């Protein structure tokens, strides 16, 4: 959420930054609402002062036995109370309208973020590994002979509908091994704290990480008001909601492996085959809570953590900076990692790492107390995939496929598979 004081102080800068995201002229409407709200608050405060004066005068009239004066002053006090109550209601309504408006406006991009309208304007900043030269036409993951016995879309459709999958046997074990390897790497090599969190959260948690109110249709809500998390960014980030942290505790770096749920609203017709885009999937998430001054350095560090997983698995990838038109709602700056998928002959997103500044912290009221003293200030929050487990499985299967339908598995997974190194053409671990 945006700081109304910053908008008051420099509305032109606010509008200029938003214009880079295709929005313009909002400061005038925001400030008009803010001015009306403040006027009602001032009127209510003035009314209370006048009410106190009337109450004192009525008390004096009663003490002196002036019944007529007491009655007149009492009636004036009653009218004043009604006016104050009405003014406070108007102020509360205006405050809600202002808060809702600020809640619906995306974060401001950092100056270094490239301008652009969509993914065509994103900027590649790094490329690692060379796509393998196949002496046969590589297949997509769901077409590989050794994968077919372990990736069951028909049973999943019978159970749940489209965009679900049942994993079995060797494929299920590789999927589990990938998640375990990711968590171990982040904990042992990158110093993140392993965390286990619920997948059902209160509505305020979804507001805190800007899934609500704008993206309600992208998530699932239970009949009793809980929301299923689209990623553990929601739970990890909101773990400090309402807190005032000592600066010495920062940065807080966490990782969690959870089930995630997305309705995929607006993605009709996209990636309908295979398991690239699912309603239920697993992800190893990374979240950092830090001071605003260290956020950009943490962003680079977190990007490096995600890149390290792909390099450990020997998967070719590229890192891009998202342009203003392709960046997520809550982000100031985003790095996307795209892994090479031979079956599609293209790079596809496997991780998105974003720094949000104080945007989410204001929504959560998450602050820190500076070591040097002074008033508490809002923390900075960052989140990133480290990685999406299902998409990583796809990349491992497609990049390791052999002409006979078997799959050679990355060496980093062998210890997690009891020393097994491949999926045979008939779907067994060997």
C-alpha positions in Angstrom: 0.0 0.0 0.0 1.2 3.5 -0.7 2.1 6.2 1.9 -0.5 9.0 1.6 2.0 11.4 3.1 4.4 10.8 0.2 1.6 11.4 -2.3 0.6 14.7 -0.6 4.2 15.8 -0.6 5.0 15.0 -4.3 1.9 14.0 -6.3 3.7 14.7 -9.6 6.4 12.1 -8.8 3.7 9.6 -7.8 1.8 10.1 -11.1 5.1 9.9 -13.1 6.0 6.6 -11.5 2.5 5.1 -12.0 2.5 6.3 -15.6 5.3 3.9 -16.3 2.8 1.1 -15.4 0.2 2.5 -17.7 -1.8 4.4 -15.1 -2.0 8.2 -14.9 -3.7 11.1 -13.0 -4.6 9.2 -9.9 -3.1 11.6 -7.4 -5.8 14.2 -7.9 -8.6 11.7 -7.1 -6.6 10.3 -4.1 -5.9 13.8 -2.7 -9.5 14.9 -3.1 -10.6 11.9 -1.1 -7.9 12.5 1.5 -8.8 16.2 1.8 -12.5 15.4 2.2 -11.7 12.8 4.8 -9.4 15.2 6.7 -12.1 17.9 6.6 -14.6 15.6 8.2 -12.1 14.5 10.9 -11.4 18.2 11.6 -15.1 19.0 11.7 -15.7 16.1 14.1 -12.9 17.3 16.4 -14.1 20.9 16.3 -17.6 19.6 17.1 -16.3 17.7 20.1 -14.6 20.8 21.5 -17.9 22.7 21.0 -19.8 19.9 22.7 -17.5 20.0 25.7 -18.1 23.7 25.9 -21.9 23.2 25.7 -21.7 20.5 28.4 -19.9 22.8 30.8 -22.3 25.6 30.2 -25.3 23.3 30.7 -23.7 22.1 33.9 -23.3 25.6 35.1 -26.9 26.5 34.2 -28.2 23.5 36.0 -26.1 24.4 39.1 -27.5 27.9 39.1 -31.1 26.7 38.8 -31.6 28.2 35.3 -33.9 25.5 34.0 -34.7 27.2 30.7 -31.1 27.8 29.9 -30.2 24.2 30.9 -32.9 22.9 28.6 -31.7 25.0 25.6 -28.1 24.0 26.1 -29.0 20.3 26.4 -30.9 20.4 23.2 -28.0 22.1 21.5 -25.7 19.4 22.9 -27.9 16.7 21.5 -27.9 18.2 18.1 -24.1 18.6 18.2 -23.8 14.9 19.2 -25.8 13.9 16.2 -23.7 16.1 13.9 -20.5 14.6 15.3 -21.7 11.1 14.9 -22.7 11.8 11.3 -19.4 13.5 10.6 -17.5 10.5 12.1 -19.4 8.1 9.9 -18.7 10.2 6.8 -15.0 10.3 7.8 -14.9 6.5 8.3 -16.6 5.9 4.9 -14.1 8.3 3.2 -11.3 6.5 5.0 -12.5 3.1 3.7 -12.8 4.5 0.2 -9.3 6.0 0.4 -7.8 2.8 1.8 -9.6 0.6 -0.8 -8.3 2.9 -3.6 -4.7 2.8 -2.3 -5.0 -1.0 -1.9 -5.9 -1.3 -5.6 -2.9 0.7 -6.9 0.2 -1.3 -7.8 3.7 -0.7 -6.4 5.9 2.0 -8.0 8.7 0.6 -10.1 12.3 1.5 -9.2 14.0 3.9 -11.6 16.3 1.1 -12.9 13.4 -1.1 -14.1 13.1 -1.0 -17.9 10.0 0.6 -19.4 7.8 -1.6 -21.5 4.3 -2.9 -22.3 4.7 -6.6 -22.0 7.1 -9.6 -21.9 8.5 -8.6 -25.3 10.2 -5.6 -23.5 11.8 -7.6 -20.7 15.6 -7.4 -20.5 17.9 -10.5 -20.4 20.8 -10.0 -18.0 22.3 -13.5 -17.6 22.4 -16.8 -19.4 23.8 -20.0 -18.0 24.4 -23.4 -19.7 24.0 -24.4 -23.2 20.8 -26.3 -24.4 21.7 -29.9 -25.2 22.0 -30.9 -28.9 19.7 -33.9 -29.3 20.3 -36.5 -32.1 16.5 -37.1 -32.1 13.5 -34.8 -31.8 13.0 -34.2 -28.1 9.5 -34.8 -26.7 7.5 -32.8 -24.1 7.5 -34.2 -20.6 4.1 -35.9 -20.9 5.1 -37.7 -24.1 8.3 -39.4 -22.9 7.9 -43.2 -22.7 9.5 -43.6 -19.3 7.3 -40.8 -17.9 4.0 -42.1 -19.2 3.4 -44.7 -16.4 4.0 -42.1 -13.6 2.1 -39.1 -14.9 -1.7 -39.8 -14.9 -3.9 -37.0 -16.1 -7.0 -39.2 -16.7 -7.3 -40.3 -13.1 -6.7 -36.7 -11.9 -9.5 -35.5 -14.3 -11.8 -38.2 -12.9 -11.0 -37.0 -9.3 -10.8 -33.3 -9.7 -11.2 -32.1 -13.3 -8.7 -30.4 -15.6 -5.4 -28.9 -14.6 -4.6 -31.6 -12.1 -2.2 -34.6 -12.2 -1.6 -37.8 -10.3 2.1 -38.7 -10.0 3.1 -42.3 -9.4 6.2 -44.4 -9.0 9.5 -43.1 -10.2 8.1 -39.7 -11.3 6.5 -39.1 -7.9 9.8 -40.0 -6.2 11.8 -37.6 -8.4 9.3 -34.9 -7.7 9.7 -35.4 -4.0 13.5 -35.6 -4.3 13.6 -32.3 -6.1 11.7 -30.5 -3.3 13.9 -32.1 -0.6 17.1 -31.1 -2.5 15.9 -27.5 -2.9 15.1 -27.1 0.8 18.3 -28.7 1.9 20.3 -26.5 -0.4 18.6 -23.3 0.8 19.1 -24.3 4.4 22.6 -25.7 4.3 24.2 -23.6 1.6 22.2 -20.4 1.6 21.4 -20.0 5.3 17.7 -19.8 5.1 15.5 -21.0 8.0 13.3 -23.9 7.1 9.7 -23.2 8.0 6.5 -25.2 7.8 3.3 -23.1 7.5 -0.5 -23.7 7.1 -2.0 -23.6 3.6 -5.2 -22.0 4.9 -5.1 -18.4 6.0 -7.3 -15.6 7.2 -8.5 -12.9 4.8 -6.2 -10.3 6.3 -3.1 -12.4 5.4 -4.2 -12.3 1.7 -4.6 -8.5 2.0 -1.2 -8.3 3.6 0.6 -9.7 0.5 -1.7 -8.0 -2.0 -3.6 -11.0 -3.3 -6.7 -9.2 -2.1 -8.7 -7.3 -3.0 -7.5 -7.1 -6.7 -6.8 -10.8 -7.3 -9.6 -12.6 -5.5 -10.6 -14.6 -8.6 -7.1 -16.0 -8.8 -7.4 -17.8 -5.5 -9.7 -20.3 -3.7 -11.8 -19.4 -0.7 -13.4 -22.0 1.7 -17.0 -21.7 2.8 -16.0 -20.6 6.3 -13.8 -17.7 5.0 -10.3 -19.2 4.9 -8.2 -18.8 1.7 -6.0 -21.4 0.2 -2.5 -19.9 -0.3 -1.3 -19.4 -3.9 2.2 -19.6 -2.5 3.8 -19.6 1.0 4.9 -16.0 0.3 1.5 -15.3 2.0 2.3 -17.1 5.3 6.0 -16.4 5.5 5.7 -12.7 4.9 2.7 -12.3 7.2 4.6 -14.0 10.0 5.8 -10.5 11.0 2.4 -8.8 10.5 1.8 -6.3 13.2 5.2 -6.7 14.7 7.9 -4.2 15.6 11.2 -6.0 15.2 14.6 -5.0 16.5 16.9 -4.2 13.7 19.5 -6.6 15.1 17.0 -9.5 14.1 17.2 -8.5 10.4 17.5 -9.8 7.9 15.1 -12.7 8.4 15.5 -15.3 5.6 13.0 -18.1 5.4 12.2 -21.0 3.1 9.1 -23.3 3.0 7.9 -26.2 0.9 4.2 -26.2 0.5 1.2 -27.1 -1.6 0.0 -24.1 -3.5 -3.4 -23.4 -5.1 -4.4 -21.1 -8.0 -7.6 -20.9 -10.0 -5.5 -19.8 -13.1 -8.3 -17.3 -13.9 -7.6 -15.6 -17.2 -5.3 -18.4 -18.4 -8.0 -20.3 -20.4 -6.4 -22.0 -23.4 -2.8 -21.6 -22.1 -0.7 -24.6 -21.4 -3.6 -27.0 -21.3 -1.5 -30.1 -21.9 0.9 -31.5 -19.4 1.5 -30.2 -15.9 3.1 -26.8 -16.7 0.0 -24.9 -15.4 -1.9 -26.6 -12.6 -4.5 -25.6 -10.0 -2.6 -27.5 -7.3 1.2 -27.6 -7.3 4.2 -27.5 -5.0 6.7 -24.8 -4.6 9.8 -24.1 -2.4 9.4 -20.4 -1.6 12.0 -17.9 -0.2 11.0 -14.8 1.8 13.3 -12.1 3.2 12.4 -9.5 5.8 15.0 -6.7 6.0 15.6 -3.0 6.2 14.8 -0.9 3.2 18.5 0.1 2.7 19.5 -3.6 2.2 16.6 -4.7 0.1 18.3 -4.4 -3.3 21.4 -6.4 -2.1 19.0 -9.0 -0.7 17.2 -9.1 -4.1 20.5 -10.0 -5.8 21.3 -12.6 -3.1 17.9 -14.2 -3.4 18.1 -14.4 -7.2 21.5 -16.1 -6.7 19.9 -18.7 -4.4 17.3 -19.6 -7.1 19.9 -19.7 -9.8 22.1 -22.0 -7.7 19.3 -24.7 -7.7 19.2 -24.7 -11.5 23.0 -24.8 -11.8 23.1 -27.7 -9.3 20.7 -29.6 -11.5 22.6 -28.7 -14.7 19.6 -27.0 -16.3 20.2 -24.2 -18.8 18.4 -21.0 -17.9 18.4 -17.3 -18.4 17.6 -14.5 -16.0 15.6 -11.5 -17.1 14.5 -8.2 -15.5 10.8 -7.7 -16.0 9.7 -4.4 -17.6 7.2 -2.1 -16.0 4.3 -3.5 -18.0 5.0 -7.2 -17.1 5.9 -6.7 -13.4 3.7 -8.1 -10.7 1.3 -5.9 -8.7 3.3 -5.7 -5.5 6.8 -5.6 -7.0 9.3 -2.7 -7.3 11.6 -4.9 -9.3 11.5 -8.5 -10.5 13.9 -11.0 -11.8 12.4 -14.0 -13.6 14.4 -17.2 -14.2 13.4 -19.1 -17.3 14.6 -22.7 -17.7 15.2 -24.3 -21.1 12.5 -26.9 -22.1 13.7 -28.9 -25.1 10.2 -30.3 -25.8 8.9 -26.7 -26.4 12.2 -25.4 -27.7 11.9 -22.3 -25.5 12.7 -20.9 -22.1 9.8 -21.0 -19.6 9.5 -19.2 -16.3 10.5 -21.3 -13.3 11.1 -18.6 -10.7 10.1 -15.0 -10.0 12.1 -13.1 -7.4 10.7 -9.7 -6.4 11.6 -6.9 -4.0 8.5 -5.1 -2.7 10.0 -2.3 -0.6 7.6 -1.3 2.2 4.5 -1.9 0.0 3.5 -5.1 1.7 4.8 -4.0 5.1 2.4 -1.0 5.2 -0.5 -3.3 4.5 0.6 -5.6 7.3 1.9 -2.9 9.6 5.2 -4.7 9.9 8.0 -2.4 11.3 11.4 -2.4 12.8 13.1 -0.3 15.5 16.3 1.2 14.1 19.4 0.3 16.1 20.4 4.0 16.1 17.2 5.0 17.8 14.2 6.9 16.5 10.7 5.9 15.5 9.9 2.5 14.1 10.0 2.3 10.3 8.4 -0.2 7.9 10.5 -3.2 6.9 11.1 -4.3 3.3 9.8 -7.6 2.1 11.1 -9.8 -0.7 9.8 -13.1 -2.1 10.9 -15.6 -4.7 10.5 -19.2 -5.9 13.3 -21.4 -5.1 11.9 -23.2 -7.2 8.5 -24.3 -8.5 8.8 -28.0 -8.0 6.5 -29.2 -10.8 8.1 -27.0 -13.4 11.5 -28.2 -12.3 10.4 -31.8 -12.7 9.3 -31.0 -16.3 12.8 -29.4 -17.0 14.6 -32.4 -15.5 12.6 -34.9 -17.5 12.8 -33.1 -20.8 16.5 -32.2 -20.6 17.4 -35.7 -19.4 15.4 -37.7 -21.9 17.1 -40.3 -24.1 16.2 -41.6 -27.6 14.8 -44.9 -26.1 12.4 -43.1 -23.8 14.5 -43.3 -20.6 15.5 -40.3 -18.6 19.0 -39.6 -17.2 18.7 -37.8 -13.8 20.9 -35.0 -12.5 23.7 -36.1 -10.2 22.4 -33.8 -7.5 19.3 -36.0 -7.1 21.1 -39.3 -6.9 21.6 -39.2 -3.1 17.9 -38.5 -2.7 16.9 -41.5 -4.9 18.9 -44.2 -3.0 21.7 -44.0 -5.6 19.4 -44.5 -8.6 20.4 -42.5 -11.6 17.7 -42.8 -14.2 14.1 -43.6 -15.1 14.0 -46.5 -17.5 11.9 -46.5 -20.7 9.3 -48.6 -18.9 9.0 -46.1 -16.0 11.2 -47.7 -13.3 14.0 -46.1 -11.2 17.3 -47.7 -11.9 
